[in-house]
């Protein structure tokens, strides 16, 4: 049997868990047909190596661990970082993505509806003017979850960039002008840097949703986030999310339902 047809069990010994549902390998087209065990761990990488010969060449016997390439922890670590280098990137311009972005320092800014409404208005603007199609959403106290895609000339990263740029200034200004904000000075200090004000973290953590299973997982994760945080008992009771739309009601934003 050639090296390309050997099997690797990366997480058998608990040293290097690589689970598909954690998005560690999402975005690599050649890994979608990999073999997984019942826990979602990668079992076969033969197709990846056939399409990437340079990766196969590095899998030589490892004297340090007395193993044969594909069973080597050194190889598993390399494969892990190879996958991680493509994690959280927008690879497909037409893809549907699960997106998460947070406030700097995970500060609880959106405890006031006034600040959450700024995000709502901006998302609505992006829907009407930039081709943003939203399938699910949730605004928490310090972060936002979306399932969305771009349907016009504007790319999803560009839409998110403009959204963040506008809302960062708008929320900062709203805090600054809010005489009833008891934490005003403290909040403003959290977002003030030597290079200027910085409200949002830079990352968006996009994960392309290409299977019904992953879509359902992300929908549940988004809508149950307020429940897990103890804000409501039922997902549809949380006003600032699309859970009510999926429960048959009408939410605050236009949403395309995913079946």
VOVEX-431580 format. One record per residue (C-alpha): residue number from 0; x, y, z. Coordinates in steps of 0.2 Angstrom, whole numbers, plus 5000, padded with zeros to 4 digits. Each point is the difference from the previous one (the first is absolute). Layout:
<nodes>
+-----+------+------+------+
!   n !    u !    v !    w !
+-----+------+------+------+
! NUM !    X !    Y !    Z !
...
+-----+------+------+------+
</nodes>
This chain:
<nodes>
+-----+------+------+------+
!   n !    u !    v !    w !
+-----+------+------+------+
!   0 ! 5000 ! 5000 ! 5000 !
!   1 ! 5007 ! 5017 ! 4995 !
!   2 ! 5002 ! 5014 ! 5013 !
!   3 ! 4986 ! 5010 ! 4991 !
!   4 ! 4988 ! 4986 ! 5005 !
!   5 ! 5005 ! 4998 ! 5018 !
!   6 ! 4988 ! 5005 ! 5014 !
!   7 ! 5003 ! 5013 ! 5014 !
!   8 ! 4990 ! 5001 ! 5016 !
!   9 ! 5005 ! 5017 ! 5006 !
!  10 ! 4991 ! 5000 ! 5016 !
!  11 ! 5001 ! 4982 ! 5005 !
!  12 ! 5012 ! 5004 ! 5014 !
!  13 ! 4991 ! 5016 ! 5005 !
!  14 ! 5015 ! 5011 ! 4995 !
!  15 ! 4993 ! 5008 ! 4984 !
!  16 ! 4981 ! 5001 ! 4999 !
!  17 ! 4995 ! 5006 ! 4983 !
!  18 ! 4981 ! 5000 ! 4998 !
!  19 ! 4991 ! 5005 ! 4984 !
!  20 ! 4986 ! 5009 ! 5010 !
!  21 ! 5012 ! 5012 ! 5008 !
!  22 ! 5004 ! 5007 ! 4983 !
!  23 ! 5018 ! 4996 ! 5001 !
!  24 ! 5000 ! 4993 ! 4982 !
!  25 ! 4986 ! 5010 ! 4993 !
!  26 ! 5004 ! 5009 ! 4984 !
!  27 ! 5012 ! 4986 ! 4993 !
!  28 ! 4991 ! 4993 ! 4985 !
!  29 ! 5010 ! 4984 ! 5000 !
!  30 ! 4996 ! 4995 ! 5018 !
!  31 ! 4981 ! 5000 ! 4997 !
!  32 ! 5001 ! 4982 ! 4995 !
!  33 ! 5011 ! 4994 ! 5014 !
!  34 ! 4995 ! 4986 ! 5011 !
!  35 ! 4995 ! 5003 ! 5018 !
!  36 ! 4997 ! 4989 ! 5015 !
!  37 ! 4984 ! 5001 ! 5010 !
!  38 ! 5007 ! 5015 ! 5011 !
!  39 ! 5004 ! 5010 ! 4984 !
!  40 ! 5019 ! 4997 ! 5001 !
!  41 ! 5009 ! 4999 ! 4983 !
!  42 ! 5005 ! 4983 ! 4995 !
!  43 ! 5006 ! 5001 ! 4982 !
!  44 ! 5010 ! 5014 ! 4992 !
!  45 ! 5005 ! 4991 ! 4984 !
!  46 ! 4990 ! 5011 ! 4989 !
!  47 ! 5008 ! 5016 ! 5007 !
!  48 ! 5017 ! 4993 ! 4997 !
!  49 ! 4996 ! 4995 ! 4982 !
!  50 ! 4995 ! 5018 ! 4996 !
!  51 ! 5015 ! 5007 ! 5011 !
!  52 ! 5016 ! 4990 ! 4996 !
!  53 ! 5011 ! 5012 ! 5010 !
!  54 ! 4990 ! 4995 ! 5016 !
!  55 ! 5003 ! 4981 ! 4996 !
!  56 ! 5019 ! 5003 ! 4998 !
!  57 ! 5002 ! 5006 ! 5018 !
!  58 ! 4992 ! 4984 ! 5007 !
!  59 ! 5016 ! 4990 ! 5002 !
!  60 ! 5004 ! 4989 ! 5015 !
!  61 ! 5003 ! 5010 ! 5016 !
!  62 ! 5015 ! 4994 ! 5010 !
!  63 ! 4995 ! 5010 ! 5015 !
!  64 ! 4984 ! 4990 ! 5002 !
!  65 ! 5005 ! 4984 ! 4991 !
!  66 ! 4985 ! 5000 ! 4989 !
!  67 ! 4995 ! 4999 ! 4981 !
!  68 ! 4995 ! 5017 ! 4994 !
!  69 ! 4981 ! 5000 ! 5000 !
!  70 ! 5000 ! 4993 ! 5018 !
!  71 ! 5011 ! 5013 ! 5006 !
!  72 ! 4995 ! 5014 ! 5012 !
!  73 ! 5012 ! 5012 ! 4991 !
!  74 ! 4990 ! 4997 ! 4984 !
!  75 ! 4984 ! 5002 ! 5009 !
!  76 ! 5005 ! 5016 ! 5007 !
!  77 ! 5006 ! 5006 ! 4983 !
!  78 ! 4983 ! 4995 ! 4993 !
!  79 ! 4991 ! 5009 ! 5014 !
!  80 ! 5009 ! 5017 ! 4996 !
!  81 ! 4998 ! 4997 ! 4982 !
!  82 ! 4981 ! 5000 ! 5003 !
!  83 ! 5001 ! 5014 ! 5012 !
!  84 ! 5008 ! 5011 ! 4988 !
!  85 ! 4984 ! 5000 ! 4989 !
!  86 ! 4988 ! 5001 ! 5015 !
!  87 ! 4989 ! 5015 ! 5001 !
!  88 ! 5002 ! 5007 ! 4983 !
!  89 ! 4987 ! 5004 ! 4986 !
!  90 ! 5005 ! 4989 ! 4986 !
!  91 ! 4983 ! 4999 ! 4990 !
!  92 ! 4993 ! 5017 ! 4995 !
!  93 ! 4983 ! 4992 ! 4998 !
!  94 ! 5000 ! 4989 ! 5015 !
!  95 ! 4989 ! 5001 ! 5016 !
!  96 ! 5010 ! 5003 ! 5015 !
!  97 ! 4999 ! 4999 ! 5019 !
!  98 ! 5008 ! 5016 ! 5007 !
!  99 ! 5004 ! 5006 ! 5017 !
! 100 ! 5008 ! 5016 ! 5006 !
! 101 ! 5002 ! 5008 ! 5017 !
! 102 ! 5004 ! 5016 ! 5008 !
! 103 ! 5018 ! 5004 ! 5006 !
! 104 ! 5003 ! 4991 ! 5016 !
! 105 ! 4983 ! 4992 ! 5000 !
! 106 ! 4993 ! 5015 ! 5009 !
! 107 ! 4981 ! 4999 ! 5003 !
! 108 ! 4995 ! 5015 ! 4990 !
! 109 ! 4983 ! 4994 ! 4993 !
! 110 ! 4991 ! 4999 ! 5017 !
! 111 ! 4990 ! 5015 ! 4994 !
! 112 ! 4988 ! 4998 ! 4985 !
! 113 ! 5005 ! 5018 ! 4994 !
! 114 ! 5017 ! 4993 ! 4995 !
! 115 ! 4993 ! 4984 ! 4993 !
! 116 ! 4988 ! 5010 ! 4989 !
! 117 ! 5015 ! 5008 ! 4992 !
! 118 ! 5006 ! 4983 ! 4994 !
! 119 ! 4982 ! 4996 ! 4994 !
! 120 ! 4999 ! 5015 ! 4990 !
! 121 ! 5017 ! 4998 ! 4992 !
! 122 ! 4996 ! 4981 ! 4996 !
! 123 ! 4984 ! 5006 ! 4992 !
! 124 ! 5009 ! 5013 ! 4989 !
! 125 ! 5012 ! 4986 ! 4994 !
! 126 ! 4986 ! 4990 ! 4995 !
! 127 ! 4991 ! 5013 ! 4990 !
! 128 ! 5016 ! 5008 ! 4993 !
! 129 ! 5014 ! 4988 ! 5000 !
! 130 ! 4992 ! 4983 ! 4995 !
! 131 ! 5002 ! 4992 ! 5018 !
! 132 ! 4989 ! 4986 ! 5001 !
! 133 ! 4997 ! 4994 ! 5018 !
! 134 ! 4994 ! 4983 ! 5005 !
! 135 ! 5002 ! 5001 ! 5019 !
! 136 ! 5007 ! 5012 ! 5012 !
! 137 ! 5002 ! 5004 ! 5019 !
! 138 ! 5007 ! 5015 ! 5009 !
! 139 ! 5007 ! 4996 ! 5017 !
! 140 ! 5007 ! 5011 ! 5013 !
! 141 ! 5017 ! 5000 ! 4993 !
! 142 ! 5000 ! 4991 ! 4983 !
! 143 ! 4989 ! 4997 ! 4985 !
! 144 ! 4996 ! 4984 ! 4990 !
! 145 ! 4995 ! 4999 ! 4982 !
! 146 ! 4996 ! 4988 ! 4987 !
! 147 ! 5001 ! 5010 ! 4984 !
! 148 ! 5006 ! 5002 ! 4982 !
! 149 ! 5003 ! 5013 ! 4987 !
! 150 ! 4989 ! 5001 ! 4985 !
! 151 ! 5006 ! 5015 ! 4991 !
! 152 ! 5017 ! 5007 ! 4994 !
! 153 ! 5005 ! 5004 ! 5018 !
! 154 ! 5009 ! 4985 ! 5008 !
! 155 ! 4996 ! 4994 ! 5017 !
! 156 ! 5017 ! 5006 ! 5008 !
! 157 ! 4997 ! 5017 ! 4993 !
! 158 ! 4982 ! 5001 ! 5006 !
! 159 ! 5006 ! 4995 ! 5018 !
! 160 ! 5015 ! 5012 ! 4999 !
! 161 ! 4988 ! 5015 ! 4996 !
! 162 ! 4987 ! 4994 ! 5013 !
! 163 ! 5014 ! 4999 ! 5014 !
! 164 ! 5007 ! 5017 ! 4994 !
! 165 ! 4983 ! 5009 ! 5001 !
! 166 ! 4993 ! 4992 ! 5016 !
! 167 ! 5017 ! 5002 ! 5010 !
! 168 ! 4998 ! 5019 ! 4997 !
! 169 ! 4982 ! 5000 ! 5003 !
! 170 ! 5000 ! 4990 ! 5016 !
! 171 ! 5015 ! 5009 ! 5007 !
! 172 ! 4991 ! 5017 ! 4997 !
! 173 ! 4984 ! 4993 ! 5007 !
! 174 ! 5009 ! 4996 ! 5016 !
! 175 ! 5009 ! 5016 ! 5000 !
! 176 ! 4983 ! 5010 ! 4999 !
! 177 ! 4990 ! 4989 ! 5012 !
! 178 ! 4999 ! 5010 ! 5016 !
! 179 ! 4991 ! 4985 ! 5008 !
! 180 ! 5014 ! 4988 ! 4997 !
! 181 ! 5007 ! 4997 ! 5017 !
! 182 ! 5015 ! 4991 ! 4993 !
! 183 ! 5004 ! 5013 ! 4986 !
! 184 ! 5018 ! 5005 ! 5005 !
! 185 ! 5005 ! 4982 ! 5004 !
! 186 ! 4992 ! 4994 ! 4983 !
! 187 ! 5008 ! 5014 ! 4990 !
! 188 ! 5017 ! 4995 ! 5008 !
! 189 ! 4999 ! 4982 ! 4995 !
! 190 ! 4999 ! 5005 ! 4981 !
! 191 ! 5013 ! 5014 ! 5000 !
! 192 ! 5017 ! 4996 ! 4994 !
! 193 ! 5016 ! 5010 ! 4995 !
! 194 ! 4995 ! 4998 ! 4982 !
! 195 ! 4982 ! 5005 ! 5002 !
! 196 ! 4984 ! 4992 ! 5005 !
! 197 ! 4998 ! 4981 ! 4997 !
! 198 ! 4983 ! 4992 ! 5004 !
! 199 ! 4999 ! 4984 ! 4991 !
! 200 ! 5013 ! 4985 ! 5000 !
! 201 ! 5007 ! 4998 ! 4983 !
! 202 ! 4995 ! 4982 ! 4997 !
! 203 ! 4983 ! 4994 ! 4993 !
! 204 ! 5003 ! 4981 ! 5002 !
! 205 ! 4991 ! 4995 ! 4984 !
! 206 ! 4996 ! 4982 ! 4997 !
! 207 ! 4992 ! 4995 ! 4984 !
! 208 ! 4984 ! 4990 ! 5002 !
! 209 ! 5000 ! 4986 ! 4987 !
! 210 ! 4989 ! 4986 ! 5008 !
! 211 ! 4983 ! 4999 ! 5008 !
! 212 ! 5007 ! 4993 ! 5016 !
! 213 ! 5012 ! 5015 ! 5002 !
! 214 ! 4986 ! 5012 ! 4996 !
! 215 ! 4989 ! 4993 ! 5013 !
! 216 ! 5014 ! 5000 ! 5013 !
! 217 ! 5004 ! 5018 ! 4997 !
! 218 ! 4982 ! 5005 ! 5000 !
! 219 ! 4997 ! 4992 ! 5017 !
! 220 ! 5016 ! 5007 ! 5007 !
! 221 ! 4995 ! 5018 ! 4995 !
! 222 ! 4982 ! 4999 ! 5006 !
! 223 ! 5004 ! 4991 ! 5016 !
! 224 ! 5014 ! 5012 ! 5005 !
! 225 ! 4989 ! 5012 ! 5010 !
! 226 ! 4993 ! 4984 ! 5009 !
! 227 ! 5017 ! 4994 ! 5004 !
! 228 ! 5004 ! 5017 ! 5007 !
! 229 ! 4984 ! 5000 ! 5011 !
! 230 ! 4992 ! 5015 ! 4991 !
! 231 ! 4984 ! 4991 ! 4996 !
! 232 ! 4992 ! 4983 ! 5002 !
! 233 ! 4996 ! 4997 ! 4982 !
! 234 ! 5010 ! 5005 ! 4984 !
! 235 ! 4985 ! 5009 ! 4992 !
! 236 ! 4997 ! 5011 ! 5016 !
! 237 ! 5017 ! 5009 ! 4996 !
! 238 ! 4995 ! 5015 ! 4990 !
! 239 ! 5017 ! 5004 ! 4992 !
! 240 ! 5002 ! 4984 ! 4990 !
! 241 ! 4991 ! 4990 ! 4986 !
! 242 ! 4994 ! 4986 ! 5011 !
! 243 ! 4982 ! 5008 ! 4999 !
! 244 ! 5001 ! 4999 ! 4981 !
! 245 ! 5004 ! 4981 ! 5001 !
! 246 ! 4986 ! 4998 ! 5013 !
! 247 ! 4987 ! 5007 ! 4987 !
! 248 ! 5000 ! 5018 ! 5006 !
! 249 ! 5007 ! 5016 ! 4993 !
! 250 ! 5017 ! 5007 ! 5006 !
! 251 ! 5008 ! 5017 ! 5000 !
! 252 ! 5010 ! 4996 ! 4984 !
! 253 ! 4995 ! 4992 ! 4983 !
! 254 ! 5006 ! 4982 ! 5000 !
! 255 ! 5001 ! 4987 ! 4987 !
! 256 ! 4996 ! 4984 ! 5009 !
! 257 ! 5011 ! 4985 ! 4998 !
! 258 ! 4990 ! 4983 ! 4998 !
+-----+------+------+------+
</nodes>
